[in-house]
Structure formats: structure tokens, C-alpha cells
């Protein structure tokens, strides 16, 4: 019955998703403030139409959180669905093959900013909920918490959660902001890396200088910043910050061998990224480098003149944004402090250094022997026709650890994206197969969890 409803409303579901994707809800850029707020209104409206009894747009110091619920029976379990409606900036615009906020379908994929991360995946839950309501098959209570600041660190979500512990009381948190190995190899994410994100500023002279008159006599902040960044790793791609690896979880040979069973084609990986060879920390495989090992990457670097033509200056300042992905037992505050201390120490006396911490979050491993994981595994097996593989992801969803510490709840990371979806990049996409498969799978999770919870 429910599959008939989904199949008969596929085009409408897609049309409604397109309406959401057309709103440029870029939380990082104040230019889009009204658009972000309008997206919250649109999400709230979609939840009301889907059948939620109570829908609230909850104000925060930043962007609002949309809360909704459908409580059918206090004796039944409650699932709390988390998602986010904000998106990454679309830059660089000239690399998009179509307009980022004018969604199109090509080659059975939806192309738009937010198509996969996270509007498309979040909206699957709204439509799955609607399908259960319309077919009278909702087996338990459900709450929704959809925020607008995930892409800028969920600054106000922790405050909201701490203030609303009773409102958010549930038995499990369900999140679709992750992916699967392939459309014919379903998987469930059971581990996420943490994050320490900083911005550095290196200052030399008190103003930009003529590179002929002053070159060779004063410190060039851009040159020095590049030299300092180069010192953060050695020739084995091992991070050189003292104490950085002190708390890193070391997996046994048996655990690494079990991880290696996950399907992975290195040649296909290189071809998809147009790489002549892979690169990373010596002694670890590609999958291990992106899951069980910490990293340090420069995400942006700038300074001086970057316009058309030539301008021969020595810049007064140079900047970089640097992120460190963390693994279990590492602490984001500790790593940020270690970075700041080391970066200041390796700076020559000819420059001044400033390190500004941005958002961070803790790594997490979710249990794969729980009722919730079993319910998710059974749901995927029912719709994909094969048992999903548990995998650790290289990405970070810092709020998962926060949910555990504040609400005491584990999360199930039931995502449907693919690595090829290019989230955070130009030409982000989300497969029609994945969008509809998610809507089809989610009700199975509800049913399975409700039945297993009773036992």
C-alpha cells in the first residue's frame, strides 16, 4: 500500500523538492539571510502538509530550528529525525554546468546545491512521513528537528538541545546526511570523524609594500605562511604537531582486516577523480586514510594581489583556513590548542601569527549491535535486496556526539548519497534512484524499530 502511494506521487515529491532547492539557503553568507529564513518557513510548511500535528519555527541567536511532531501513542517508541536545510556556498560558480539554484535532472540525477547535502536527504524523511500518514501505517511517534546552521558548525543547536531536553525526548535519532558505497552495495555509517577548524593570519609589515624596493629585506607573509604550512607534515604525510597522535585510537590487525572486506576499487577511485596516483599517510590504505586516521588539510589560502594583470607587492598579511579531521579519543579543543601552540612556535620572529578557532566537534562510533542498527539493516535489506555493509565515514557530523552526551541517545546514520554526488563542490547531484529509495526504505526502519523495540 505504501509503495503504491510513493510510486503514484513521485513526480509531485520531486517537484516539491525542486521548490526547496531553488531557495539559496547559504548559511555562511549573510547576503542570503532572508533566503535561509524563507527555507525554514518552507520546511515547516512541508511538515504541516505531510501530517505533523505540531509544527514550530524555533528562534535562535542565528537561524531558526524547525521542530515538528506526530505523537500517536505514548506507549509506542519515538523516533527523532534530524536534518538541516542550510547549504554550502555555490562558489566557484563558473565551474557549474547548470545554475546551482535552478535544479535540473540529467542522467537520472538531480543537479543543484543541496540536492544531496542535505535538502534531498532531509526531504526524503518528510515524504516518507507523509506516505505513512496517508496510508495509516505510521507505527510509532515521530519528532523532527531540522536546523539551519549545520554548514557553519551548528552554533546554536547545542543551546537549543540543552534547553529542550524534555521536548526532544525520544528513543533513537535518525539521520540521513551520509551515504552508501554504491547503488548496488548498500551500507550504513557507524563511525564519523571529529573536526577542528581554524583560521590563521600571518602579518609582516604594517602595509603592502613595493616588491622591488622592499623585496628581500622584509618578511613576505605569503612566503612564510606557505613555509609554515609545509612544516605541518613530514615526507611520510605524518602530521608533525607534537602530541597530535597521543590519543588516536589504534585498530588491531583483525579490525583493519575486517574493514578491508568492504568493496573498493582503487583504479575506479583514481579514474573518478582523474588522479594519476593516490596520496596520503604512509602505511595505510586509501579507505583507512579517510576513516580511521586523522588528517590536516588547507581549505583555503589567500593574500596579496589576485586580480587581473600584475601588481608587484609584498602583502602585509596572508591567511589560510585549516581543518583537522579527528578519530576516536581525540578531543577537538585539545587538538586546536596543540595546533595553535605549534603554529606560533614555528613562526619566525619577523612575523606575527594569529590563530582563530572556528567550529569543531568530536568523533563518534555508533553501535552496530543495537536494535536501531538491526532495524536499519533490515530496512535496507528489504529495499536493496542485500544486507548493508557497516562502514566508518571520513566526514564529520559533530552534533551526533552532542546528542549522545546531552540527550543520551544514539543515532542511526541511514544515508543514501554517493561519493560521486560532489557535495560541497560544483555540480552537486543526487540520484533519482537514491532519493526514491530513501523514501521507500525509511518506513521499513520505522516498522522494524517499532517491532524490535517491543521485544
C-alpha positions, 0 to 999 in steps of 0.5 A: 500500500505504501509503495503504491502511494510513493510510486503514484506521487513521485513526480509531485515529491520531486517537484516539491523538492525542486521548490526547496532547492531553488531557495539559496539557503547559504548559511555562511553568507549573510547576503542570503539571510532572508533566503535561509529564513524563507527555507525554514518557513518552507520546511515547516510548511512541508511538515504541516502538509505531510501530517505533523500535528505540531509544527514550530519555527524555533528562534535562535541567536542565528537561524531558526530550528524547525521542530515538528511532531506526530505523537500517536501513542505514548506507549509506542517508541519515538523516533527523532529525525534530524536534518538541516536545510542550510547549504554550502556556498555555490562558489566557484560558480563558473565551474557549474554546468547548470545554475546551482539554484535552478535544479535540473535532472540529467542522467537520472540525477538531480543537479543543484546545491543541496540536492544531496547535502542535505535538502534531498536527504532531509526531504526524503524523511518528510515524504516518507512521513507523509506516505505513512500518514496517508496510508495509516501505517505510521507505527510509532511517534515521530519528532523532527528537528531540522536546523539551519546552521549545520554548514557553519558548525551548528552554533546554536543547536547545542543551546537549543538541545540543552534547553529542550531536553524534555521536548526532544525526548525520544528513543533513537535519532535518525539521520540521513546526511551520509551515504552508501558505497554504491547503488548496488552495495548498500551500507550504513555509517557507524563511525564519523570523524571529529573536526577542528577548524581554524583560521590563521593570519600571518602579518609582516609589515604594517602595509603592502609594500613595493616588491622591488624596493622592499623585496628581500629585506622584509618578511613576505607573509605569503612566503612564510605562511606557505613555509609554515604550512609545509612544516605541518607534515613530514615526507611520510604525510605524518602530521608533525604537531607534537602530541597530535597522535597521543590519543588516536585510537589504534585498530588491531590487525583483525579490525583493519582486516575486517574493514578491508572486506568492504568493496573498493576499487582503487583504479575506479577511485583514481579514474573518478577523480582523474588522479594519476596516483593516490596520496596520503599517510604512509602505511595505510590504505586509501579507505583507512586514510579517510576513516580511521586516521586523522588528517590536516588539510588547507581549505583555503589560502589567500593574500596579496594581489589576485586580480587581473594583470600584475601588481608587484607587492609584498602583502602585509598579511596572508591567511589560510583556513585549516581543518583537522579531521579527528578519530576516536579519543581525540578531543577537538579543543585539545587538538586546536590548542596543540595546533595553535601552540605549534603554529606560533612556535614555528613562526619566525620572529619577523612575523606575527601569527594569529590563530582563530578557532572556528567550529569543531566537534568530536568523533563518534562510533555508533553501535552496530549491535543495537536494535536501531542498527538491526532495524536499519539493516533490515530496512535496507535489506528489504529495499536493496535486496542485500544486507548493508555493509557497516562502514566508518565515514571520513566526514564529520557530523559533530552534533551526533556526539552532542546528542549522545552526551546531552540527550543520551541517545544514539543515532542511526546514520541511514544515508543514501548519497554517493561519493560521486554526488560532489557535495560541497563542490560544483555540480552537486547531484543526487540520484533519482534512484537514491532519493526514491529509495530513501523514501521507500526504505525509511518506513521499513526502519520505522516498522522494524524499530517499532517491532524490535523495540517491543521485544 
